Amino acid sequence: MTLAKAYRLLQAIMNTAVEDELIRRNPCRIKGAGVERSPERPVASIDQVYAIADEIQPRYRALVLLATFASLRWGELLALRKSDVDLDELTVRVTKAVVEDRGRLTLGSTKSFAGTRVVSIPSVVIPDIRSHIKWFAEAGPSGRMFVGPKGATPRRSNFNRIWQKATKAAGVEGLRLHDLRHTGNTLAAMTGATLRELMERAGHSSSRAALGYLHAVKDRDRAIADGLSALVRSGRSGQGSTKKPVPRRGKRRGTG
């Protein structure tokens, strides 16, 4: 992306030179050189998610599961209070986010207006969240959901060391915490969620990001179709699959 930005800047400078008649034509004519292409984020399998949850420090197990199955961002997770989690309604309310700037942690608003939302939590992870609240959340009804061993709000730099150790032990080195959110959004799309539903669940103000998850589902549908083809070929092998079809007889003339 840095190269693309540098190329666009150079192209703009050369355009100015052309307008000022310092050069006859812009030499920056490489098609697509100024286009930024974001690398495709990896999607973890459900087994990999739980492998990480099993290997990470127990106080961060629920964080891993909420990052995935509730599609929460790092800052949104740190801002959660116990009062934001409704175990009866199976929801988590997202209203704030913790932002780290030059080593200082501040509590602010979500990334965008759409980031303020109520997300339904899959019932399968409720026992883990209930256990987390009992053993690791800060005391009091409005206590913080996620705190470090000494009661401080986790910092990304410290957590990254814990994360890397867990992913290595789980056999998924290179996976980032934010990739869990991407995984959760992709899984949500695979359930048949609409574009609007994906945007609301993930807190997206633009449809562009959510469309990427629908594209992932399209790719998965292609894989399913290919799998069906393999089943058909396997099922028909040695069972007369090479037999010529019998031609259909047309109606005889003069018959009604």
ABEGO torsion letter per residue (X at the ends): XAAAAAAAAAAAAAAAAAAAGABABBABABBGAABBBBBBBBBBBAAAAAAAAAABBAAAAAAAAAAAAAGBBAAAAAABBAAABBAAAGBBBBABBBBBBGGBBBBBBBABAAABBBBBBBAAAAAAAAAAAAAABBBEAABBABBBAAGBBBBAAAAAAAAAAAAAAAGABGBBAAAAAAAAAAAAAAAGBBAAAAAAAAGBABAAAAAAAAAAAAAAAAAAAAAAAAAAAAAABGAGAABBBBBBBBBBBGBX
